[in-house]
Amino acid sequence: MDFFNGYGYRGASFEQTYRCYPASFIEKPQIENGDKIIMPPSALDRLASLHIDYPMLFELRNDAANRTSHCGVLEFIAEEGMIYMPYWMMENMLLQEGDTVRVKNATLPKGTYVKLQPHTKDFLDISNPKAILETTLRNFSCLTTGDSIMVAYNNKKYYIDIIETKPSAAISIIETDCEVDFAPPLDYKEPDKPATSGLSKAAAQVEEASSETEPKFNPFSGSGRRLDGKPAKYQSAPVTSAESKVKQPAGVNSGGQSAVGSSSQDTSHQSQGKLVFGSNVNRNLKETQNEPGKESKQEQPQKAEPEFKPFSGKKYSLKG
């Protein structure tokens, strides 16, 4: 064991046992917002003589409770044999004022991933929790799986558990890009799913039945009205789609349309209150009705007339 200024240090690495006290004993409340401790000047002299990695990182171990954590260093102004540390860190390691803690220098890999879990849902109610967390972690030098860090915001303290860190159980977060993931808060409860009752199923069946019994839309099924206020002589009866499919016109010409059907459509248009100036619908209707009779009359005399046969008369004698 090497002796340096009256304090024993082991080998080429720094390892020493100190009594720990909270930051309130030295009137430096700012260290409560990070993970850095205050060590005595003799520790700086010893660290300067060793080939250690910078920034300086340390492993804190409470042998009585078998708890381990990691931290950085802020200053070397503590009394010899004493260190000052954040109170939340003492709570993590189950340390009381004046308890002994072993401090050893450590080299940690740069972190690539960390998973956090807030203790309460209040932390997620902050307007921008990500920005608050980034600002707070600037005061931290390392994170250890299983620790609970404290985030102070708006005169309130929020505690967050470190659930997972990669690539190792303890990582350095100084000048590194680290992916941060959040787990549901400890007091979070999933909302109860509404149970589907028989009433809801019955209501759905009633809605389906009502949708099936709703009347279908039939176009041009309204009644006609005259502009002069007189009652219409006849009205068009509403025609359903089913009747229109069953009923078909009797007399259909080669084009698929009947003269009677076209004339009935014209009269229905007039009966529905439309005024057509200069319309020849009625006259055309009468003409179409009289035309079949004329054709029959013309065909009858043509069939009854005998064919002309020249020199087919009877012979008569003058002698009698």
C-alpha positions in Angstrom: 0.0 0.0 0.0 1.3 3.4 -1.0 1.1 6.4 1.4 0.4 9.8 0.1 0.2 12.8 2.5 -0.7 10.4 5.3 -3.5 8.6 3.4 -3.2 5.1 2.1 -3.9 4.4 -1.6 -3.8 1.0 -3.1 -1.6 0.2 -6.1 -1.7 2.2 -9.3 -5.4 2.9 -9.2 -7.3 5.3 -6.9 -9.3 3.6 -4.2 -10.2 5.2 -0.8 -12.8 5.1 1.9 -14.5 8.3 3.0 -17.2 9.4 5.3 -20.1 10.9 3.3 -22.2 13.9 4.1 -25.0 15.7 2.2 -24.4 18.9 0.2 -26.3 21.0 2.8 -23.2 20.6 5.1 -21.0 22.6 2.7 -23.6 25.1 1.5 -23.5 24.0 -2.1 -27.0 23.2 -3.1 -26.3 23.2 -6.8 -24.8 19.7 -6.6 -28.2 18.3 -5.9 -29.1 18.8 -9.5 -26.4 16.4 -10.8 -24.3 13.4 -9.9 -21.0 15.1 -9.0 -19.4 14.9 -5.5 -16.9 17.1 -3.7 -13.6 15.4 -2.7 -10.6 16.4 -0.5 -7.5 18.0 -2.1 -5.4 14.9 -1.3 -7.5 12.9 -3.8 -6.6 15.4 -6.6 -2.9 15.0 -5.8 -3.1 11.3 -6.0 -5.2 11.3 -9.2 -2.8 13.6 -10.9 0.1 11.2 -10.3 -1.9 8.3 -12.0 -2.6 7.7 -15.6 -6.4 7.8 -15.5 -8.9 8.7 -18.1 -10.6 12.0 -18.2 -13.2 13.1 -17.4 -12.8 11.6 -13.9 -15.4 9.0 -13.1 -15.7 7.1 -9.9 -17.5 4.0 -8.6 -19.2 4.4 -5.2 -19.8 1.3 -3.1 -21.7 0.8 0.1 -20.4 -2.6 1.4 -22.9 -2.7 4.3 -25.9 -2.5 2.0 -24.2 -4.0 -1.1 -25.2 -1.0 -3.2 -23.1 0.4 -6.1 -23.4 3.6 -8.1 -21.2 5.9 -10.3 -20.5 9.6 -10.2 -18.2 12.4 -11.3 -16.4 15.0 -9.3 -17.1 18.8 -9.1 -14.4 20.2 -6.8 -11.6 19.1 -4.4 -12.3 21.4 -1.4 -13.7 18.9 1.1 -12.1 18.3 4.5 -9.7 15.3 4.5 -11.4 12.0 5.0 -14.8 13.4 4.0 -16.8 13.7 0.8 -20.0 15.6 0.0 -22.6 14.1 -2.3 -26.2 14.8 -3.4 -28.8 13.7 -1.0 -30.7 11.7 -3.6 -27.5 9.7 -4.3 -27.2 8.9 -0.6 -30.8 7.7 -0.6 -30.0 5.4 -3.6 -27.1 3.8 -1.7 -28.9 3.7 1.6 -26.3 5.9 3.3 -26.8 8.1 6.3 -24.8 11.1 7.4 -21.3 10.0 8.5 -21.5 6.5 6.9 -18.4 5.2 5.1 -18.4 4.8 1.4 -15.6 3.4 -0.8 -14.6 5.5 -3.8 -12.7 4.0 -6.8 -11.8 5.5 -10.1 -13.6 3.9 -13.1 -13.6 4.0 -16.9 -17.1 3.8 -18.4 -18.1 3.3 -22.1 -20.1 6.0 -23.8 -23.8 5.2 -23.7 -25.9 4.6 -26.7 -29.3 3.8 -25.1 -31.0 4.4 -21.8 -34.6 3.5 -20.7 -36.2 5.7 -18.0 -39.3 5.2 -15.9 -40.9 8.1 -14.0 -42.3 7.4 -10.6 -45.5 9.4 -11.2 -47.5 10.6 -14.1 -47.0 14.2 -13.1 -43.7 14.2 -14.9 -45.5 13.6 -18.2 -47.9 16.4 -17.5 -45.0 18.9 -17.9 -45.4 21.0 -21.0 -42.1 19.7 -22.5 -40.6 16.9 -20.4 -38.0 16.0 -23.0 -36.4 19.5 -22.9 -36.5 19.5 -19.1 -34.8 16.1 -19.0 -32.1 17.1 -21.5 -31.3 20.2 -19.5 -31.1 18.2 -16.3 -28.8 15.4 -17.8 -26.3 18.1 -18.8 -25.3 18.1 -15.1 -24.8 14.3 -15.1 -21.6 12.5 -16.1 -22.8 8.9 -16.0 -25.9 6.7 -15.4 -26.1 3.3 -13.7 -28.8 0.7 -14.1 -31.0 0.5 -11.0 -30.4 4.1 -9.8 -33.1 6.7 -9.3 -32.2 10.2 -10.4 -33.9 13.4 -9.3 -35.2 16.1 -11.7 -36.1 19.4 -10.2 -38.5 21.6 -12.1 -40.9 24.4 -11.0 -40.2 23.9 -7.3 -41.0 20.3 -7.5 -38.9 17.1 -7.5 -39.5 14.3 -9.9 -37.8 10.9 -9.4 -36.9 8.7 -12.4 -35.6 5.2 -12.4 -32.8 4.0 -14.7 -34.2 0.7 -16.0 -31.7 -0.2 -18.7 -28.5 1.2 -20.1 -26.4 0.1 -23.1 -23.8 -1.0 -23.9 -23.1 -1.8 -20.2 -24.8 -1.5 -16.8 -23.0 1.8 -16.2 -22.4 4.3 -19.0 -20.9 7.8 -19.6 -23.2 10.4 -21.1 -20.6 13.1 -21.6 -20.4 14.3 -25.2 -22.3 11.4 -26.7 -25.5 10.8 -28.6 -27.7 8.6 -26.5 -31.1 7.3 -27.4 -33.7 7.8 -24.7 -36.8 5.6 -24.2 -39.6 6.0 -21.6 -41.5 3.3 -19.8 -45.0 3.9 -18.4 -44.9 5.6 -14.9 -45.0 3.4 -11.9 -48.5 4.7 -10.9 -49.9 4.4 -14.4 -53.0 2.2 -14.8 -54.5 1.2 -18.2 -58.0 2.3 -18.7 -60.7 -0.4 -18.3 -62.1 -1.7 -21.6 -65.9 -1.3 -21.8 -67.5 -4.7 -21.7 -69.9 -5.4 -24.6 -73.3 -6.1 -22.9 -76.5 -7.6 -24.3 -78.1 -4.2 -24.5 -75.5 -2.9 -26.9 -75.9 -6.0 -29.2 -79.7 -5.5 -29.1 -79.4 -1.8 -30.0 -77.1 -2.8 -33.0 -79.8 -5.3 -34.2 -82.5 -2.7 -33.9 -80.4 -0.2 -35.9 -79.9 -2.8 -38.7 -83.6 -3.7 -38.8 -84.6 0.0 -39.0 -82.1 0.6 -41.8 -83.7 -2.3 -43.8 -87.3 -1.1 -43.3 -86.6 2.5 -44.4 -88.6 3.4 -47.6 -86.5 3.6 -50.7 -86.3 6.8 -52.8 -88.6 6.8 -55.8 -87.9 9.7 -58.3 -90.8 11.6 -60.0 -93.4 10.3 -57.6 -94.9 13.6 -56.5 -98.3 15.0 -57.5 -98.7 17.7 -60.2 -100.2 21.2 -59.6 -101.4 23.8 -62.1 -100.1 27.3 -62.1 -103.6 28.8 -62.4 -104.6 27.2 -59.1 -107.3 24.9 -60.6 -107.2 21.2 -59.5 -105.5 18.9 -61.9 -107.8 16.6 -63.8 -105.7 13.5 -63.2 -102.5 12.7 -61.3 -99.8 10.3 -61.9 -99.7 7.4 -59.5 -96.4 6.7 -57.8 -94.5 3.8 -59.5 -92.2 1.7 -57.5 -89.1 0.2 -58.9 -90.5 -3.3 -58.4 -93.7 -2.5 -60.5 -91.6 -0.9 -63.2 -89.6 -4.1 -63.5 -92.7 -6.4 -63.7 -94.9 -4.2 -66.0 -93.7 -3.8 -69.6 -95.4 -2.2 -72.6 -97.4 -4.6 -74.8 -96.7 -3.1 -78.2 -93.0 -2.6 -78.8 -91.6 -1.6 -82.1 -88.2 -2.7 -83.5 -86.4 0.0 -81.6 -87.7 -1.2 -78.3 -90.2 1.7 -77.7 -93.9 1.8 -78.3 -95.9 4.8 -79.6 -98.4 4.4 -76.8 -95.7 4.6 -74.2 -94.2 7.7 -75.7 -97.5 9.4 -75.9 -98.3 8.4 -72.2 -95.0 9.9 -71.1 -95.8 13.2 -72.9 -99.2 13.4 -71.2 -97.7 12.5 -67.8 -95.2 15.4 -68.2 -98.1 17.8 -68.9 -100.1 16.4 -65.9 -97.2 17.1 -63.6 -97.7 20.9 -63.9 -95.3 21.6 -66.7 -96.4 24.2 -69.3 -95.1 23.5 -72.8 -95.9 26.4 -75.1 -96.5 25.4 -78.8 -96.8 21.8 -77.9 -98.4 19.4 -80.4 -98.5 16.5 -78.0 -102.3 16.1 -78.0 -102.6 16.5 -81.7 -99.9 14.0 -82.3 -101.6 11.6 -79.9 -104.9 11.8 -81.8 -103.1 11.4 -85.1 -101.3 8.3 -83.8 -104.6 6.9 -82.6 -106.4 7.5 -86.0 -103.5 6.3 -88.2 -104.1 2.6 -87.5 -107.8 2.9 -88.6 -106.9 4.7 -91.8 -104.5 2.0 -92.8 -107.1 -0.7 -92.2 -109.6 1.1 -94.4 -107.1 1.4 -97.2 -106.1 -2.2 -97.0 -109.7 -3.6 -97.3 -110.7 -2.2 -100.8 -107.3 -3.3 -102.2 -108.1 -6.9 -101.2 -111.7 -6.8 -102.5 -111.0 -5.3 -106.0 -110.8 -8.1 -108.7 -107.8 -8.2 -111.0 -108.3 -6.7 -114.5 -108.5 -9.2 -117.3 -108.7 -7.9 -120.8 -111.2 -9.5 -123.3 -112.8 -11.5 -120.6 -116.5 -10.4 -121.3 -119.4 -12.6 -122.5 -120.4 -13.0 -126.1 -123.8 -12.0 -127.5 -125.4 -12.8 -130.9 -127.5 -10.3 -132.9 -129.8 -12.9 -134.0 -130.8 -13.5 -130.5 
